[in-house]
Amino acid sequence: MRPANEALIVIDVQNDFCTGGALAVPGGEQIVPQINALLDEFQTRVLTQDWHPADHASFAVNHPGKQPHEVIEMPYGPQILWPAHCVQGTRGAEFHPDLDIAKADHIVQKGFRPEIDSYSAFFENDHETPTGLDDYLSARGIDHLTMVGLATDFCVLYSALDAARLGYAVTVIEGACRGIDLHGSLEDARQAMLDANIVLEP
């Protein structure tokens, strides 16, 4: 068992990010057995869940004439447009059925504000609006985070960078993550994490 000051953060292991989902990450479901094993090692286990309303501003379908993966300017900066995914109350938003969610101590839902996207487990994409995760972890004396989940180059990346910025020691287990790799984004993400002194484990 890991020390009490360490927590496992499992990011967005949801049906829409797995094979057959609306925004499938290649091999997304392959990491579930490893994550289930890790859940037994930590005393604090947090799951994050993308939880979008159908009219979310990050969905290409809500911008006539725009296609997925186009970039638009939002008040908080550039925003990649995505296929509609993880819509509240749909099967796509549910955790993968093989993920042992009974072992979760806390679930953070993010991206539920229609006007702003949220990649990070800690902040919306304005980098200011908090999700409450930092307060939850701080109250428990946690200062070291191990992160796994989907996708390496988006929600895992932004969560890890925000955690490091907040002062946590952060480890990302790459073998328990999968990436989208949009125009080389996976290697860019790896470098950004290394530059932030985030430990990358196989």
mmCIF file of the C-alpha atoms, coordinates in Angstrom:
data_MODEL
# 
_entry.id   MODEL 
# 
loop_
_atom_site.group_PDB 
_atom_site.id 
_atom_site.type_symbol 
_atom_site.label_atom_id 
_atom_site.label_alt_id 
_atom_site.label_comp_id 
_atom_site.label_asym_id 
_atom_site.label_entity_id 
_atom_site.label_seq_id 
_atom_site.pdbx_PDB_ins_code 
_atom_site.Cartn_x 
_atom_site.Cartn_y 
_atom_site.Cartn_z 
_atom_site.occupancy 
_atom_site.B_iso_or_equiv 
_atom_site.pdbx_formal_charge 
_atom_site.auth_seq_id 
_atom_site.auth_comp_id 
_atom_site.auth_asym_id 
_atom_site.auth_atom_id 
_atom_site.pdbx_PDB_model_num 
ATOM 1   C CA . MET A 1 1   ? 0.000   0.000  0.000   1.00 0.00 ? 1   MET A CA 1 
ATOM 2   C CA . ARG A 1 2   ? 1.290   3.470  -0.915  1.00 0.00 ? 2   ARG A CA 1 
ATOM 3   C CA . PRO A 1 3   ? 1.741   6.095  1.824   1.00 0.00 ? 3   PRO A CA 1 
ATOM 4   C CA . ALA A 1 4   ? -1.281  8.161  2.850   1.00 0.00 ? 4   ALA A CA 1 
ATOM 5   C CA . ASN A 1 5   ? 0.141   11.304 1.219   1.00 0.00 ? 5   ASN A CA 1 
ATOM 6   C CA . GLU A 1 6   ? -0.136  9.739  -2.255  1.00 0.00 ? 6   GLU A CA 1 
ATOM 7   C CA . ALA A 1 7   ? -3.271  9.586  -4.393  1.00 0.00 ? 7   ALA A CA 1 
ATOM 8   C CA . LEU A 1 8   ? -4.176  7.918  -7.668  1.00 0.00 ? 8   LEU A CA 1 
ATOM 9   C CA . ILE A 1 9   ? -5.966  10.111 -10.211 1.00 0.00 ? 9   ILE A CA 1 
ATOM 10  C CA . VAL A 1 10  ? -7.774  8.095  -12.906 1.00 0.00 ? 10  VAL A CA 1 
ATOM 11  C CA . ILE A 1 11  ? -8.671  10.399 -15.780 1.00 0.00 ? 11  ILE A CA 1 
ATOM 12  C CA . ASP A 1 12  ? -11.708 9.994  -18.041 1.00 0.00 ? 12  ASP A CA 1 
ATOM 13  C CA . VAL A 1 13  ? -11.827 6.218  -18.552 1.00 0.00 ? 13  VAL A CA 1 
ATOM 14  C CA . GLN A 1 14  ? -15.242 6.529  -20.188 1.00 0.00 ? 14  GLN A CA 1 
ATOM 15  C CA . ASN A 1 15  ? -17.015 4.698  -22.973 1.00 0.00 ? 15  ASN A CA 1 
ATOM 16  C CA . ASP A 1 16  ? -16.766 7.561  -25.477 1.00 0.00 ? 16  ASP A CA 1 
ATOM 17  C CA . PHE A 1 17  ? -12.965 7.501  -25.173 1.00 0.00 ? 17  PHE A CA 1 
ATOM 18  C CA . CYS A 1 18  ? -12.759 3.739  -25.750 1.00 0.00 ? 18  CYS A CA 1 
ATOM 19  C CA . THR A 1 19  ? -13.205 1.619  -28.881 1.00 0.00 ? 19  THR A CA 1 
ATOM 20  C CA . GLY A 1 20  ? -16.574 2.351  -30.495 1.00 0.00 ? 20  GLY A CA 1 
ATOM 21  C CA . GLY A 1 21  ? -16.965 5.647  -28.650 1.00 0.00 ? 21  GLY A CA 1 
ATOM 22  C CA . ALA A 1 22  ? -17.615 9.083  -30.119 1.00 0.00 ? 22  ALA A CA 1 
ATOM 23  C CA . LEU A 1 23  ? -14.027 10.231 -29.472 1.00 0.00 ? 23  LEU A CA 1 
ATOM 24  C CA . ALA A 1 24  ? -12.232 6.914  -29.214 1.00 0.00 ? 24  ALA A CA 1 
ATOM 25  C CA . VAL A 1 25  ? -8.598  6.906  -28.124 1.00 0.00 ? 25  VAL A CA 1 
ATOM 26  C CA . PRO A 1 26  ? -6.804  4.012  -29.836 1.00 0.00 ? 26  PRO A CA 1 
ATOM 27  C CA . GLY A 1 27  ? -6.588  1.147  -27.360 1.00 0.00 ? 27  GLY A CA 1 
ATOM 28  C CA . GLY A 1 28  ? -8.278  3.157  -24.632 1.00 0.00 ? 28  GLY A CA 1 
ATOM 29  C CA . GLU A 1 29  ? -9.900  0.168  -22.962 1.00 0.00 ? 29  GLU A CA 1 
ATOM 30  C CA . GLN A 1 30  ? -6.593  -1.760 -22.856 1.00 0.00 ? 30  GLN A CA 1 
ATOM 31  C CA . ILE A 1 31  ? -5.444  0.193  -19.794 1.00 0.00 ? 31  ILE A CA 1 
ATOM 32  C CA . VAL A 1 32  ? -8.385  -0.818 -17.587 1.00 0.00 ? 32  VAL A CA 1 
ATOM 33  C CA . PRO A 1 33  ? -6.848  -3.988 -16.062 1.00 0.00 ? 33  PRO A CA 1 
ATOM 34  C CA . GLN A 1 34  ? -3.677  -2.112 -15.078 1.00 0.00 ? 34  GLN A CA 1 
ATOM 35  C CA . ILE A 1 35  ? -5.705  0.720  -13.557 1.00 0.00 ? 35  ILE A CA 1 
ATOM 36  C CA . ASN A 1 36  ? -7.824  -1.740 -11.566 1.00 0.00 ? 36  ASN A CA 1 
ATOM 37  C CA . ALA A 1 37  ? -4.632  -3.235 -10.135 1.00 0.00 ? 37  ALA A CA 1 
ATOM 38  C CA . LEU A 1 38  ? -3.346  0.226  -9.209  1.00 0.00 ? 38  LEU A CA 1 
ATOM 39  C CA . LEU A 1 39  ? -6.579  1.054  -7.393  1.00 0.00 ? 39  LEU A CA 1 
ATOM 40  C CA . ASP A 1 40  ? -5.595  -1.524 -4.760  1.00 0.00 ? 40  ASP A CA 1 
ATOM 41  C CA . GLU A 1 41  ? -2.285  0.230  -4.061  1.00 0.00 ? 41  GLU A CA 1 
ATOM 42  C CA . PHE A 1 42  ? -3.585  3.655  -3.012  1.00 0.00 ? 42  PHE A CA 1 
ATOM 43  C CA . GLN A 1 43  ? -5.518  4.829  0.013   1.00 0.00 ? 43  GLN A CA 1 
ATOM 44  C CA . THR A 1 44  ? -7.060  7.743  -1.931  1.00 0.00 ? 44  THR A CA 1 
ATOM 45  C CA . ARG A 1 45  ? -8.440  7.076  -5.416  1.00 0.00 ? 45  ARG A CA 1 
ATOM 46  C CA . VAL A 1 46  ? -10.064 9.823  -7.509  1.00 0.00 ? 46  VAL A CA 1 
ATOM 47  C CA . LEU A 1 47  ? -11.838 9.345  -10.835 1.00 0.00 ? 47  LEU A CA 1 
ATOM 48  C CA . THR A 1 48  ? -12.504 12.198 -13.234 1.00 0.00 ? 48  THR A CA 1 
ATOM 49  C CA . GLN A 1 49  ? -15.441 12.186 -15.624 1.00 0.00 ? 49  GLN A CA 1 
ATOM 50  C CA . ASP A 1 50  ? -16.051 14.362 -18.668 1.00 0.00 ? 50  ASP A CA 1 
ATOM 51  C CA . TRP A 1 51  ? -19.652 15.503 -18.205 1.00 0.00 ? 51  TRP A CA 1 
ATOM 52  C CA . HIS A 1 52  ? -20.807 17.773 -21.017 1.00 0.00 ? 52  HIS A CA 1 
ATOM 53  C CA . PRO A 1 53  ? -24.232 19.242 -21.733 1.00 0.00 ? 53  PRO A CA 1 
ATOM 54  C CA . ALA A 1 54  ? -25.428 18.608 -25.309 1.00 0.00 ? 54  ALA A CA 1 
ATOM 55  C CA . ASP A 1 55  ? -25.033 22.300 -26.168 1.00 0.00 ? 55  ASP A CA 1 
ATOM 56  C CA . HIS A 1 56  ? -21.400 22.449 -25.102 1.00 0.00 ? 56  HIS A CA 1 
ATOM 57  C CA . ALA A 1 57  ? -19.312 25.115 -26.844 1.00 0.00 ? 57  ALA A CA 1 
ATOM 58  C CA . SER A 1 58  ? -16.497 22.654 -27.624 1.00 0.00 ? 58  SER A CA 1 
ATOM 59  C CA . PHE A 1 59  ? -18.708 20.483 -29.862 1.00 0.00 ? 59  PHE A CA 1 
ATOM 60  C CA . ALA A 1 60  ? -18.267 21.098 -33.588 1.00 0.00 ? 60  ALA A CA 1 
ATOM 61  C CA . VAL A 1 61  ? -21.943 20.327 -34.169 1.00 0.00 ? 61  VAL A CA 1 
ATOM 62  C CA . ASN A 1 62  ? -22.816 23.466 -32.188 1.00 0.00 ? 62  ASN A CA 1 
ATOM 63  C CA . HIS A 1 63  ? -20.855 25.653 -34.629 1.00 0.00 ? 63  HIS A CA 1 
ATOM 64  C CA . PRO A 1 64  ? -22.538 25.541 -38.073 1.00 0.00 ? 64  PRO A CA 1 
ATOM 65  C CA . GLY A 1 65  ? -20.025 25.067 -40.858 1.00 0.00 ? 65  GLY A CA 1 
ATOM 66  C CA . LYS A 1 66  ? -17.260 23.891 -38.526 1.00 0.00 ? 66  LYS A CA 1 
ATOM 67  C CA . GLN A 1 67  ? -15.732 20.414 -38.469 1.00 0.00 ? 67  GLN A CA 1 
ATOM 68  C CA . PRO A 1 68  ? -14.186 18.388 -35.638 1.00 0.00 ? 68  PRO A CA 1 
ATOM 69  C CA . HIS A 1 69  ? -10.545 19.272 -34.941 1.00 0.00 ? 69  HIS A CA 1 
ATOM 70  C CA . GLU A 1 70  ? -10.907 22.798 -36.301 1.00 0.00 ? 70  GLU A CA 1 
ATOM 71  C CA . VAL A 1 71  ? -9.756  25.461 -33.853 1.00 0.00 ? 71  VAL A CA 1 
ATOM 72  C CA . ILE A 1 72  ? -11.828 28.467 -32.866 1.00 0.00 ? 72  ILE A CA 1 
ATOM 73  C CA . GLU A 1 73  ? -11.142 31.375 -30.543 1.00 0.00 ? 73  GLU A CA 1 
ATOM 74  C CA . MET A 1 74  ? -13.043 31.396 -27.269 1.00 0.00 ? 74  MET A CA 1 
ATOM 75  C CA . PRO A 1 75  ? -12.880 34.095 -24.566 1.00 0.00 ? 75  PRO A CA 1 
ATOM 76  C CA . TYR A 1 76  ? -10.309 31.928 -22.752 1.00 0.00 ? 76  TYR A CA 1 
ATOM 77  C CA . GLY A 1 77  ? -8.181  31.253 -25.849 1.00 0.00 ? 77  GLY A CA 1 
ATOM 78  C CA . PRO A 1 78  ? -7.975  28.723 -28.700 1.00 0.00 ? 78  PRO A CA 1 
ATOM 79  C CA . GLN A 1 79  ? -10.398 25.806 -28.486 1.00 0.00 ? 79  GLN A CA 1 
ATOM 80  C CA . ILE A 1 80  ? -10.223 22.594 -30.525 1.00 0.00 ? 80  ILE A CA 1 
ATOM 81  C CA . LEU A 1 81  ? -13.688 21.556 -31.670 1.00 0.00 ? 81  LEU A CA 1 
ATOM 82  C CA . TRP A 1 82  ? -14.559 17.948 -30.888 1.00 0.00 ? 82  TRP A CA 1 
ATOM 83  C CA . PRO A 1 83  ? -17.235 15.480 -31.931 1.00 0.00 ? 83  PRO A CA 1 
ATOM 84  C CA . ALA A 1 84  ? -20.046 15.513 -29.375 1.00 0.00 ? 84  ALA A CA 1 
ATOM 85  C CA . HIS A 1 85  ? -18.885 13.200 -26.581 1.00 0.00 ? 85  HIS A CA 1 
ATOM 86  C CA . CYS A 1 86  ? -19.490 12.315 -22.953 1.00 0.00 ? 86  CYS A CA 1 
ATOM 87  C CA . VAL A 1 87  ? -22.898 13.979 -22.979 1.00 0.00 ? 87  VAL A CA 1 
ATOM 88  C CA . GLN A 1 88  ? -24.492 13.941 -19.540 1.00 0.00 ? 88  GLN A CA 1 
ATOM 89  C CA . GLY A 1 89  ? -26.688 10.923 -18.929 1.00 0.00 ? 89  GLY A CA 1 
ATOM 90  C CA . THR A 1 90  ? -25.612 8.992  -22.031 1.00 0.00 ? 90  THR A CA 1 
ATOM 91  C CA . ARG A 1 91  ? -23.836 5.649  -22.200 1.00 0.00 ? 91  ARG A CA 1 
ATOM 92  C CA . GLY A 1 92  ? -20.839 7.403  -23.724 1.00 0.00 ? 92  GLY A CA 1 
ATOM 93  C CA . ALA A 1 93  ? -20.363 9.440  -20.558 1.00 0.00 ? 93  ALA A CA 1 
ATOM 94  C CA . GLU A 1 94  ? -20.419 6.374  -18.308 1.00 0.00 ? 94  GLU A CA 1 
ATOM 95  C CA . PHE A 1 95  ? -17.207 4.873  -17.001 1.00 0.00 ? 95  PHE A CA 1 
ATOM 96  C CA . HIS A 1 96  ? -15.948 1.839  -18.917 1.00 0.00 ? 96  HIS A CA 1 
ATOM 97  C CA . PRO A 1 97  ? -17.910 -1.144 -17.544 1.00 0.00 ? 97  PRO A CA 1 
ATOM 98  C CA . ASP A 1 98  ? -14.738 -3.034 -16.597 1.00 0.00 ? 98  ASP A CA 1 
ATOM 99  C CA . LEU A 1 99  ? -13.351 -0.165 -14.494 1.00 0.00 ? 99  LEU A CA 1 
ATOM 100 C CA . ASP A 1 100 ? -13.701 -0.950 -10.785 1.00 0.00 ? 100 ASP A CA 1 
ATOM 101 C CA . ILE A 1 101 ? -15.451 2.285  -9.837  1.00 0.00 ? 101 ILE A CA 1 
ATOM 102 C CA . ALA A 1 102 ? -16.538 0.846  -6.469  1.00 0.00 ? 102 ALA A CA 1 
ATOM 103 C CA . LYS A 1 103 ? -12.987 1.546  -5.252  1.00 0.00 ? 103 LYS A CA 1 
ATOM 104 C CA . ALA A 1 104 ? -13.198 5.261  -6.020  1.00 0.00 ? 104 ALA A CA 1 
ATOM 105 C CA . ASP A 1 105 ? -13.184 7.591  -3.026  1.00 0.00 ? 105 ASP A CA 1 
ATOM 106 C CA . HIS A 1 106 ? -14.177 10.663 -5.016  1.00 0.00 ? 106 HIS A CA 1 
ATOM 107 C CA . ILE A 1 107 ? -15.419 11.524 -8.510  1.00 0.00 ? 107 ILE A CA 1 
ATOM 108 C CA . VAL A 1 108 ? -14.711 14.876 -10.164 1.00 0.00 ? 108 VAL A CA 1 
ATOM 109 C CA . GLN A 1 109 ? -17.081 15.809 -12.987 1.00 0.00 ? 109 GLN A CA 1 
ATOM 110 C CA . LYS A 1 110 ? -15.716 18.399 -15.394 1.00 0.00 ? 110 LYS A CA 1 
ATOM 111 C CA . GLY A 1 111 ? -16.753 20.208 -18.551 1.00 0.00 ? 111 GLY A CA 1 
ATOM 112 C CA . PHE A 1 112 ? -20.333 20.657 -17.373 1.00 0.00 ? 112 PHE A CA 1 
ATOM 113 C CA . ARG A 1 113 ? -20.358 24.429 -17.934 1.00 0.00 ? 113 ARG A CA 1 
ATOM 114 C CA . PRO A 1 114 ? -21.686 24.933 -21.507 1.00 0.00 ? 114 PRO A CA 1 
ATOM 115 C CA . GLU A 1 115 ? -19.463 27.893 -22.320 1.00 0.00 ? 115 GLU A CA 1 
ATOM 116 C CA . ILE A 1 116 ? -16.066 26.491 -21.343 1.00 0.00 ? 116 ILE A CA 1 
ATOM 117 C CA . ASP A 1 117 ? -14.204 23.240 -21.864 1.00 0.00 ? 117 ASP A CA 1 
ATOM 118 C CA . SER A 1 118 ? -12.244 21.461 -19.151 1.00 0.00 ? 118 SER A CA 1 
ATOM 119 C CA . TYR A 1 119 ? -9.329  19.174 -19.906 1.00 0.00 ? 119 TYR A CA 1 
ATOM 120 C CA . SER A 1 120 ? -7.699  19.393 -16.490 1.00 0.00 ? 120 SER A CA 1 
ATOM 121 C CA . ALA A 1 121 ? -8.898  17.638 -13.350 1.00 0.00 ? 121 ALA A CA 1 
ATOM 122 C CA . PHE A 1 122 ? -8.099  20.855 -11.451 1.00 0.00 ? 122 PHE A CA 1 
ATOM 123 C CA . PHE A 1 123 ? -9.291  23.793 -13.574 1.00 0.00 ? 123 PHE A CA 1 
ATOM 124 C CA . GLU A 1 124 ? -11.539 24.648 -16.475 1.00 0.00 ? 124 GLU A CA 1 
ATOM 125 C CA . ASN A 1 125 ? -9.712  25.754 -19.632 1.00 0.00 ? 125 ASN A CA 1 
ATOM 126 C CA . ASP A 1 126 ? -9.585  29.348 -18.423 1.00 0.00 ? 126 ASP A CA 1 
ATOM 127 C CA . HIS A 1 127 ? -6.992  28.002 -15.926 1.00 0.00 ? 127 HIS A CA 1 
ATOM 128 C CA . GLU A 1 128 ? -8.854  29.856 -13.167 1.00 0.00 ? 128 GLU A CA 1 
ATOM 129 C CA . THR A 1 129 ? -12.199 28.166 -12.452 1.00 0.00 ? 129 THR A CA 1 
ATOM 130 C CA . PRO A 1 130 ? -11.442 25.328 -10.017 1.00 0.00 ? 130 PRO A CA 1 
ATOM 131 C CA . THR A 1 131 ? -13.038 21.885 -10.001 1.00 0.00 ? 131 THR A CA 1 
ATOM 132 C CA . GLY A 1 132 ? -12.562 21.472 -6.248  1.00 0.00 ? 132 GLY A CA 1 
ATOM 133 C CA . LEU A 1 133 ? -10.004 18.672 -6.584  1.00 0.00 ? 133 LEU A CA 1 
ATOM 134 C CA . ASP A 1 134 ? -7.135  20.678 -5.093  1.00 0.00 ? 134 ASP A CA 1 
ATOM 135 C CA . ASP A 1 135 ? -9.188  21.417 -1.975  1.00 0.00 ? 135 ASP A CA 1 
ATOM 136 C CA . TYR A 1 136 ? -10.189 17.754 -1.669  1.00 0.00 ? 136 TYR A CA 1 
ATOM 137 C CA . LEU A 1 137 ? -6.583  16.549 -1.862  1.00 0.00 ? 137 LEU A CA 1 
ATOM 138 C CA . SER A 1 138 ? -5.132  19.284 0.331   1.00 0.00 ? 138 SER A CA 1 
ATOM 139 C CA . ALA A 1 139 ? -7.636  18.551 3.086   1.00 0.00 ? 139 ALA A CA 1 
ATOM 140 C CA . ARG A 1 140 ? -6.283  14.992 3.172   1.00 0.00 ? 140 ARG A CA 1 
ATOM 141 C CA . GLY A 1 141 ? -2.631  15.982 3.310   1.00 0.00 ? 141 GLY A CA 1 
ATOM 142 C CA . ILE A 1 142 ? -1.903  14.599 -0.143  1.00 0.00 ? 142 ILE A CA 1 
ATOM 143 C CA . ASP A 1 143 ? 1.113   16.012 -1.951  1.00 0.00 ? 143 ASP A CA 1 
ATOM 144 C CA . HIS A 1 144 ? 2.078   13.261 -4.418  1.00 0.00 ? 144 HIS A CA 1 
ATOM 145 C CA . LEU A 1 145 ? -0.129  12.236 -7.339  1.00 0.00 ? 145 LEU A CA 1 
ATOM 146 C CA . THR A 1 146 ? 0.073   9.318  -9.722  1.00 0.00 ? 146 THR A CA 1 
ATOM 147 C CA . MET A 1 147 ? -1.961  9.868  -12.887 1.00 0.00 ? 147 MET A CA 1 
ATOM 148 C CA . VAL A 1 148 ? -3.325  7.379  -15.404 1.00 0.00 ? 148 VAL A CA 1 
ATOM 149 C CA . GLY A 1 149 ? -6.108  7.422  -17.994 1.00 0.00 ? 149 GLY A CA 1 
ATOM 150 C CA . LEU A 1 150 ? -7.228  9.116  -21.189 1.00 0.00 ? 150 LEU A CA 1 
ATOM 151 C CA . ALA A 1 151 ? -5.919  10.829 -23.131 1.00 0.00 ? 151 ALA A CA 1 
ATOM 152 C CA . THR A 1 152 ? -2.202  11.254 -22.479 1.00 0.00 ? 152 THR A CA 1 
ATOM 153 C CA . ASP A 1 153 ? -1.896  14.337 -24.672 1.00 0.00 ? 153 ASP A CA 1 
ATOM 154 C CA . PHE A 1 154 ? -4.995  16.187 -23.492 1.00 0.00 ? 154 PHE A CA 1 
ATOM 155 C CA . CYS A 1 155 ? -6.727  15.569 -20.173 1.00 0.00 ? 155 CYS A CA 1 
ATOM 156 C CA . VAL A 1 156 ? -3.823  13.671 -18.579 1.00 0.00 ? 156 VAL A CA 1 
ATOM 157 C CA . LEU A 1 157 ? -1.367  16.315 -19.778 1.00 0.00 ? 157 LEU A CA 1 
ATOM 158 C CA . TYR A 1 158 ? -3.357  19.305 -18.539 1.00 0.00 ? 158 TYR A CA 1 
ATOM 159 C CA . SER A 1 159 ? -4.127  17.612 -15.225 1.00 0.00 ? 159 SER A CA 1 
ATOM 160 C CA . ALA A 1 160 ? -0.465  16.777 -14.670 1.00 0.00 ? 160 ALA A CA 1 
ATOM 161 C CA . LEU A 1 161 ? 0.740   20.278 -15.568 1.00 0.00 ? 161 LEU A CA 1 
ATOM 162 C CA . ASP A 1 162 ? -1.822  21.921 -13.283 1.00 0.00 ? 162 ASP A CA 1 
ATOM 163 C CA . ALA A 1 163 ? -0.935  19.555 -10.445 1.00 0.00 ? 163 ALA A CA 1 
ATOM 164 C CA . ALA A 1 164 ? 2.760   20.387 -10.825 1.00 0.00 ? 164 ALA A CA 1 
ATOM 165 C CA . ARG A 1 165 ? 1.943   24.104 -10.937 1.00 0.00 ? 165 ARG A CA 1 
ATOM 166 C CA . LEU A 1 166 ? -0.017  23.713 -7.684  1.00 0.00 ? 166 LEU A CA 1 
ATOM 167 C CA . GLY A 1 167 ? 3.011   22.145 -6.018  1.00 0.00 ? 167 GLY A CA 1 
ATOM 168 C CA . TYR A 1 168 ? 2.254   18.437 -6.164  1.00 0.00 ? 168 TYR A CA 1 
ATOM 169 C CA . ALA A 1 169 ? 4.888   15.873 -7.019  1.00 0.00 ? 169 ALA A CA 1 
ATOM 170 C CA . VAL A 1 170 ? 3.444   14.172 -10.099 1.00 0.00 ? 170 VAL A CA 1 
ATOM 171 C CA . THR A 1 171 ? 4.073   10.804 -11.738 1.00 0.00 ? 171 THR A CA 1 
ATOM 172 C CA . VAL A 1 172 ? 2.361   9.735  -14.961 1.00 0.00 ? 172 VAL A CA 1 
ATOM 173 C CA . ILE A 1 173 ? 2.376   6.004  -15.738 1.00 0.00 ? 173 ILE A CA 1 
ATOM 174 C CA . GLU A 1 174 ? 2.517   6.030  -19.515 1.00 0.00 ? 174 GLU A CA 1 
ATOM 175 C CA . GLY A 1 175 ? 1.632   2.353  -19.833 1.00 0.00 ? 175 GLY A CA 1 
ATOM 176 C CA . ALA A 1 176 ? -1.682  3.051  -18.094 1.00 0.00 ? 176 ALA A CA 1 
ATOM 177 C CA . CYS A 1 177 ? -2.487  5.937  -20.462 1.00 0.00 ? 177 CYS A CA 1 
ATOM 178 C CA . ARG A 1 178 ? -3.287  6.158  -24.156 1.00 0.00 ? 178 ARG A CA 1 
ATOM 179 C CA . GLY A 1 179 ? -2.990  9.195  -26.440 1.00 0.00 ? 179 GLY A CA 1 
ATOM 180 C CA . ILE A 1 180 ? -4.914  10.696 -29.350 1.00 0.00 ? 180 ILE A CA 1 
ATOM 181 C CA . ASP A 1 181 ? -1.719  11.982 -31.047 1.00 0.00 ? 181 ASP A CA 1 
ATOM 182 C CA . LEU A 1 182 ? -3.276  14.813 -33.040 1.00 0.00 ? 182 LEU A CA 1 
ATOM 183 C CA . HIS A 1 183 ? -0.572  16.302 -35.297 1.00 0.00 ? 183 HIS A CA 1 
ATOM 184 C CA . GLY A 1 184 ? 2.260   15.128 -33.059 1.00 0.00 ? 184 GLY A CA 1 
ATOM 185 C CA . SER A 1 185 ? 0.527   16.099 -29.817 1.00 0.00 ? 185 SER A CA 1 
ATOM 186 C CA . LEU A 1 186 ? 1.696   12.974 -27.969 1.00 0.00 ? 186 LEU A CA 1 
ATOM 187 C CA . GLU A 1 187 ? 5.406   13.732 -28.203 1.00 0.00 ? 187 GLU A CA 1 
ATOM 188 C CA . ASP A 1 188 ? 4.718   17.405 -27.454 1.00 0.00 ? 188 ASP A CA 1 
ATOM 189 C CA . ALA A 1 189 ? 2.828   16.333 -24.335 1.00 0.00 ? 189 ALA A CA 1 
ATOM 190 C CA . ARG A 1 190 ? 5.667   14.091 -23.171 1.00 0.00 ? 190 ARG A CA 1 
ATOM 191 C CA . GLN A 1 191 ? 8.157   16.923 -23.543 1.00 0.00 ? 191 GLN A CA 1 
ATOM 192 C CA . ALA A 1 192 ? 5.908   19.409 -21.756 1.00 0.00 ? 192 ALA A CA 1 
ATOM 193 C CA . MET A 1 193 ? 5.553   17.044 -18.816 1.00 0.00 ? 193 MET A CA 1 
ATOM 194 C CA . LEU A 1 194 ? 9.280   16.393 -18.620 1.00 0.00 ? 194 LEU A CA 1 
ATOM 195 C CA . ASP A 1 195 ? 9.925   20.153 -18.741 1.00 0.00 ? 195 ASP A CA 1 
ATOM 196 C CA . ALA A 1 196 ? 7.591   20.527 -15.731 1.00 0.00 ? 196 ALA A CA 1 
ATOM 197 C CA . ASN A 1 197 ? 9.574   17.912 -13.759 1.00 0.00 ? 197 ASN A CA 1 
ATOM 198 C CA . ILE A 1 198 ? 6.786   15.379 -14.014 1.00 0.00 ? 198 ILE A CA 1 
ATOM 199 C CA . VAL A 1 199 ? 8.067   11.821 -13.689 1.00 0.00 ? 199 VAL A CA 1 
ATOM 200 C CA . LEU A 1 200 ? 7.123   9.550  -16.585 1.00 0.00 ? 200 LEU A CA 1 
ATOM 201 C CA . GLU A 1 201 ? 7.063   5.851  -15.769 1.00 0.00 ? 201 GLU A CA 1 
ATOM 202 C CA . PRO A 1 202 ? 6.575   3.030  -18.293 1.00 0.00 ? 202 PRO A CA 1 
# 
